[in-house]
Amino acid sequence: MRLDRYLAGRPGPVTAMVRDLTDGRLYRYHRDERLITASSAKVQILMALLLRTPWRELPEGVRRDADLMIRYSDNHAADRLWSRIGGPDGFTRAGRRFGLRHTMGVPGKCVDLYCWGITPTSAEDQVRLMGALVSDRSPLPGKDREQVLRLMGRVIHGQNWGISAAACGSDRVALKNGWLKRVSTKRWAVVTVGILRGRGDGAAGHDYAVAVLSEGAAEVGHGIATVEGVARRVMKAFRTCRQP
């Protein structure tokens, strides 16, 4: 696998990580790179919320905001839940409970929204966070983990790009993507994180936590193509999809 060659003609930094959650195999690319979450931060916002209050005890309006935030990437719903978890401090504290080391909430407002979209993070932290959604050792109870995965598995058409490009036909895909045009550079940050849950025997039945983060694309579509291309190439190093 030669990601450097693939990325040579594409602007901006890229970092990626995949962990086989079944056998522990790991792939890292530019592991020390720190990029921003964009809307992928919404998964951690929801997980922080569920650390405070189980899904079954949340008011109906809060559940609706969670659905809007994850499935539709609604920014105003994210703002309301950001406030509910205690803003950047609550976000960062929750991240520490999930073992995150490089992901810190940013205080203040960014134009008309809170600054969760410019949260600095690493691919390693994002893979660790995704792994917490399928691990029995997670601080989140099983039913709450299942609810997060259920929402991530039902992201609306048009936003379900990203790691899904690397899925085999029988995989269950749970993902959250992010896309944000940086004010300072007028370039796009494009991020995809999630879980590929395999079905079948051997490597086909393994679960994979995947994160690809990028910045620098002139158009959001170019950034999407980049993260999908990286995800496909990395996953081919772990398994081969069976043809029907």
N, C-alpha and C positions, 0 to 999 in steps of 0.2 A: 504494500500500500504506500503510495507516494502522494501524500496530501500537499506537500510543498509544490510539486509540479502542477497539481490541479489548481492550487490557489495562486500560482505565480502571476496570472493575468488579472487577478481580482483585487481591488483596492481594500486597504484596511486590515486590521488584525482579526484573527479567528482563533478561538480556543474550543476544544471539544473533549469530552470524556464519555466513555461507555463502561459500565460495570455489568458483568454477567452476575446477576443476583443469585443464580443457582450454583455456580461453581467458583465464583470469585475472580474470574479472569477480568483484566482491566486494560483499557487503552486510554492514553492521555495524549493530547496534542496541545503544545504551548501551555502547559499546566500553570505557569506563573502569571499568565495574562489575567488582568482584571478588567472586565467590561461591565456594562450596565444590564440590568434585568429587562428593561422596558416592561411590558405587561405580564411577563412571566412571573413577576413579583406577586401577582394576584393569588397564585397557589399558596405562597407563604402567608399572605394575609388571611386566607381562609383557614389554613392550618393553625395560625395563631389564634384566630377566633374560636376554633374548636378546642384548643387547649383550655380556654376560659369557660366555655359552655358547650356541652354536648349538642349535637345536631338536633336531637329529639326535644331539647329544652329551648331551642331558639324560637323567638317570636316569628310568626309567619312572614312579616315584612323583612326580617333579617334573612330568612331563608331565601326569599325572593331576590334580595340583593346578592346573595351568594351565587344563585343561579345566573343572574344577569352578569355578574362579574366574571365568572369562569366561562360559561357557554357563549356569551355574547361579547365578552371583553368590555363591558360597560364601565367607563371610567368614573362616572359619578357614583355608581354603586360601590366601586372600590374606595372612593373617597369616604363614603359613609362608614364602611367597615374599617377603614384605616383609623378613623376617629374612635370607633368602638373598641379597637384592640389597644388603644393608648398611643397611637401614632408611631413615630420612629422608635421610641424607647420600647414600646410593647412588641413591635416587629422584631427588633434586635434581640430582645430577651427570648422571644419564641425561637428565633434562629439558633440561639445558643443551646436551647433544650434539644434541638434536633442535631446538634453537633456542628453547626456551621461556624466557620472560622473567618471568613472574608466578607461576609454579607452584613452590612450595617445600614440601618434606616437613615434616610436623609431628612433633616427637619425643614420646615418652612413650606412655602408655596412655589410651584413652578408654573408660571403664568396663572391659569385658573384652576389648577389641580394641586393636590399635595404631591410631594416629590418622590413617591414610591417608584416612579418609572425610571429614575436615574440612580437607583440603588446599585452600588458597586458590588460585584459578586465574582465568583470563579466557577468554571465548569465543575470542578470538584465539589464545591458546596451544593450546586444544583443537583448533581447526581446523588449526593448524600441525602438531600431533601426528598428526592423522588424515591430513594430506597426506603425512607421512613414511612412511605405509604403502603409498603407491602411487607414490612418487617414486624414480627410479633414483639420485638424489643422497642418498638417505637413508643414515644410518650403518648401518642394518640391511640385510643381504643379501636378495636377492629371495625366496629360499625361506623365510626367517624372516618376512618381511613377509606372504607368502602364508599362512603358518600362522596368524598373528594374524588376518588377514581371514577365514580359514576358520572359526576359532572364533567370531568376531563374527557371522559369517553363519549360525551354527547355535545362537544363543541360544534357550533353551527357550520354548515357548509360555507366555504369561502374563508374560514379561519382554521380549517383542519389540515393545513399543509404542514410541512416540517418533518418531524421524525416519522410521520406516517408514510413518507416516501421510501423509507427503509423497511417497512413492514412486509412480512410474508403474508400470503393470502389468508391464513388461518389465525393470524395474530389478533389479539385484543389490544387496541391502541388507546392509551390515555395520555393526553398532551395538553400543553398550554403554550401558546406562542406569544411573542412580543415584537412590536415594531414601533419605532419612535424616531422621528427626525430630529437630530441634535440641533439646537438653536445655534451653537457656536460654529458648527462646521457645515450645516445644511445637508449633512449626510445621514444615512439611515443606520440605526442599530436594529438588527434583526436577530431574534433569539427563538430557539425551540427546545423545549424540555419535556420529558415524560417517561412513560413506561411502555415497552413492548412486551406483552405477555404471550408467550408462545404456547402452542398446543401441539401435542404429538410426542414422539419418542426422540431421544437424543437431544442435540442442540436445538431442534425445532420446538422442544417443550420448555425451554429456559425462559426466564424473565430477565429483561435488560433495562437498566436505567440509563437514559441517554440525555446528554445536554450538548448543544452546539450554540455558541454565542459569536456574533460578528458585529463589526462596525465598519463604516466607510463606503457603503454602496450609494451610488448616485440616485438610484431608484429602488423603491421597496421590492419590486419584483426581482431585481438583480440580487438583493440580499436573500430573498427566499430561495432563489435558485442555488445560491452558495451554500446555505445551511442544509438544504436538502441533498445537494451533491456530497457534502461532507458526511452526512448521516448515512447515506447509501454506501459510500466507500468504506467507512469504518465498520458498519455492520457486516459487510461481506467478509471481513477478517474473522468474524465470530461464527458465521454460519452461511449456508447456502439454502435459499428458498427452494422447496420442492415444487416442481412443475406439475400441474394437474394432468 
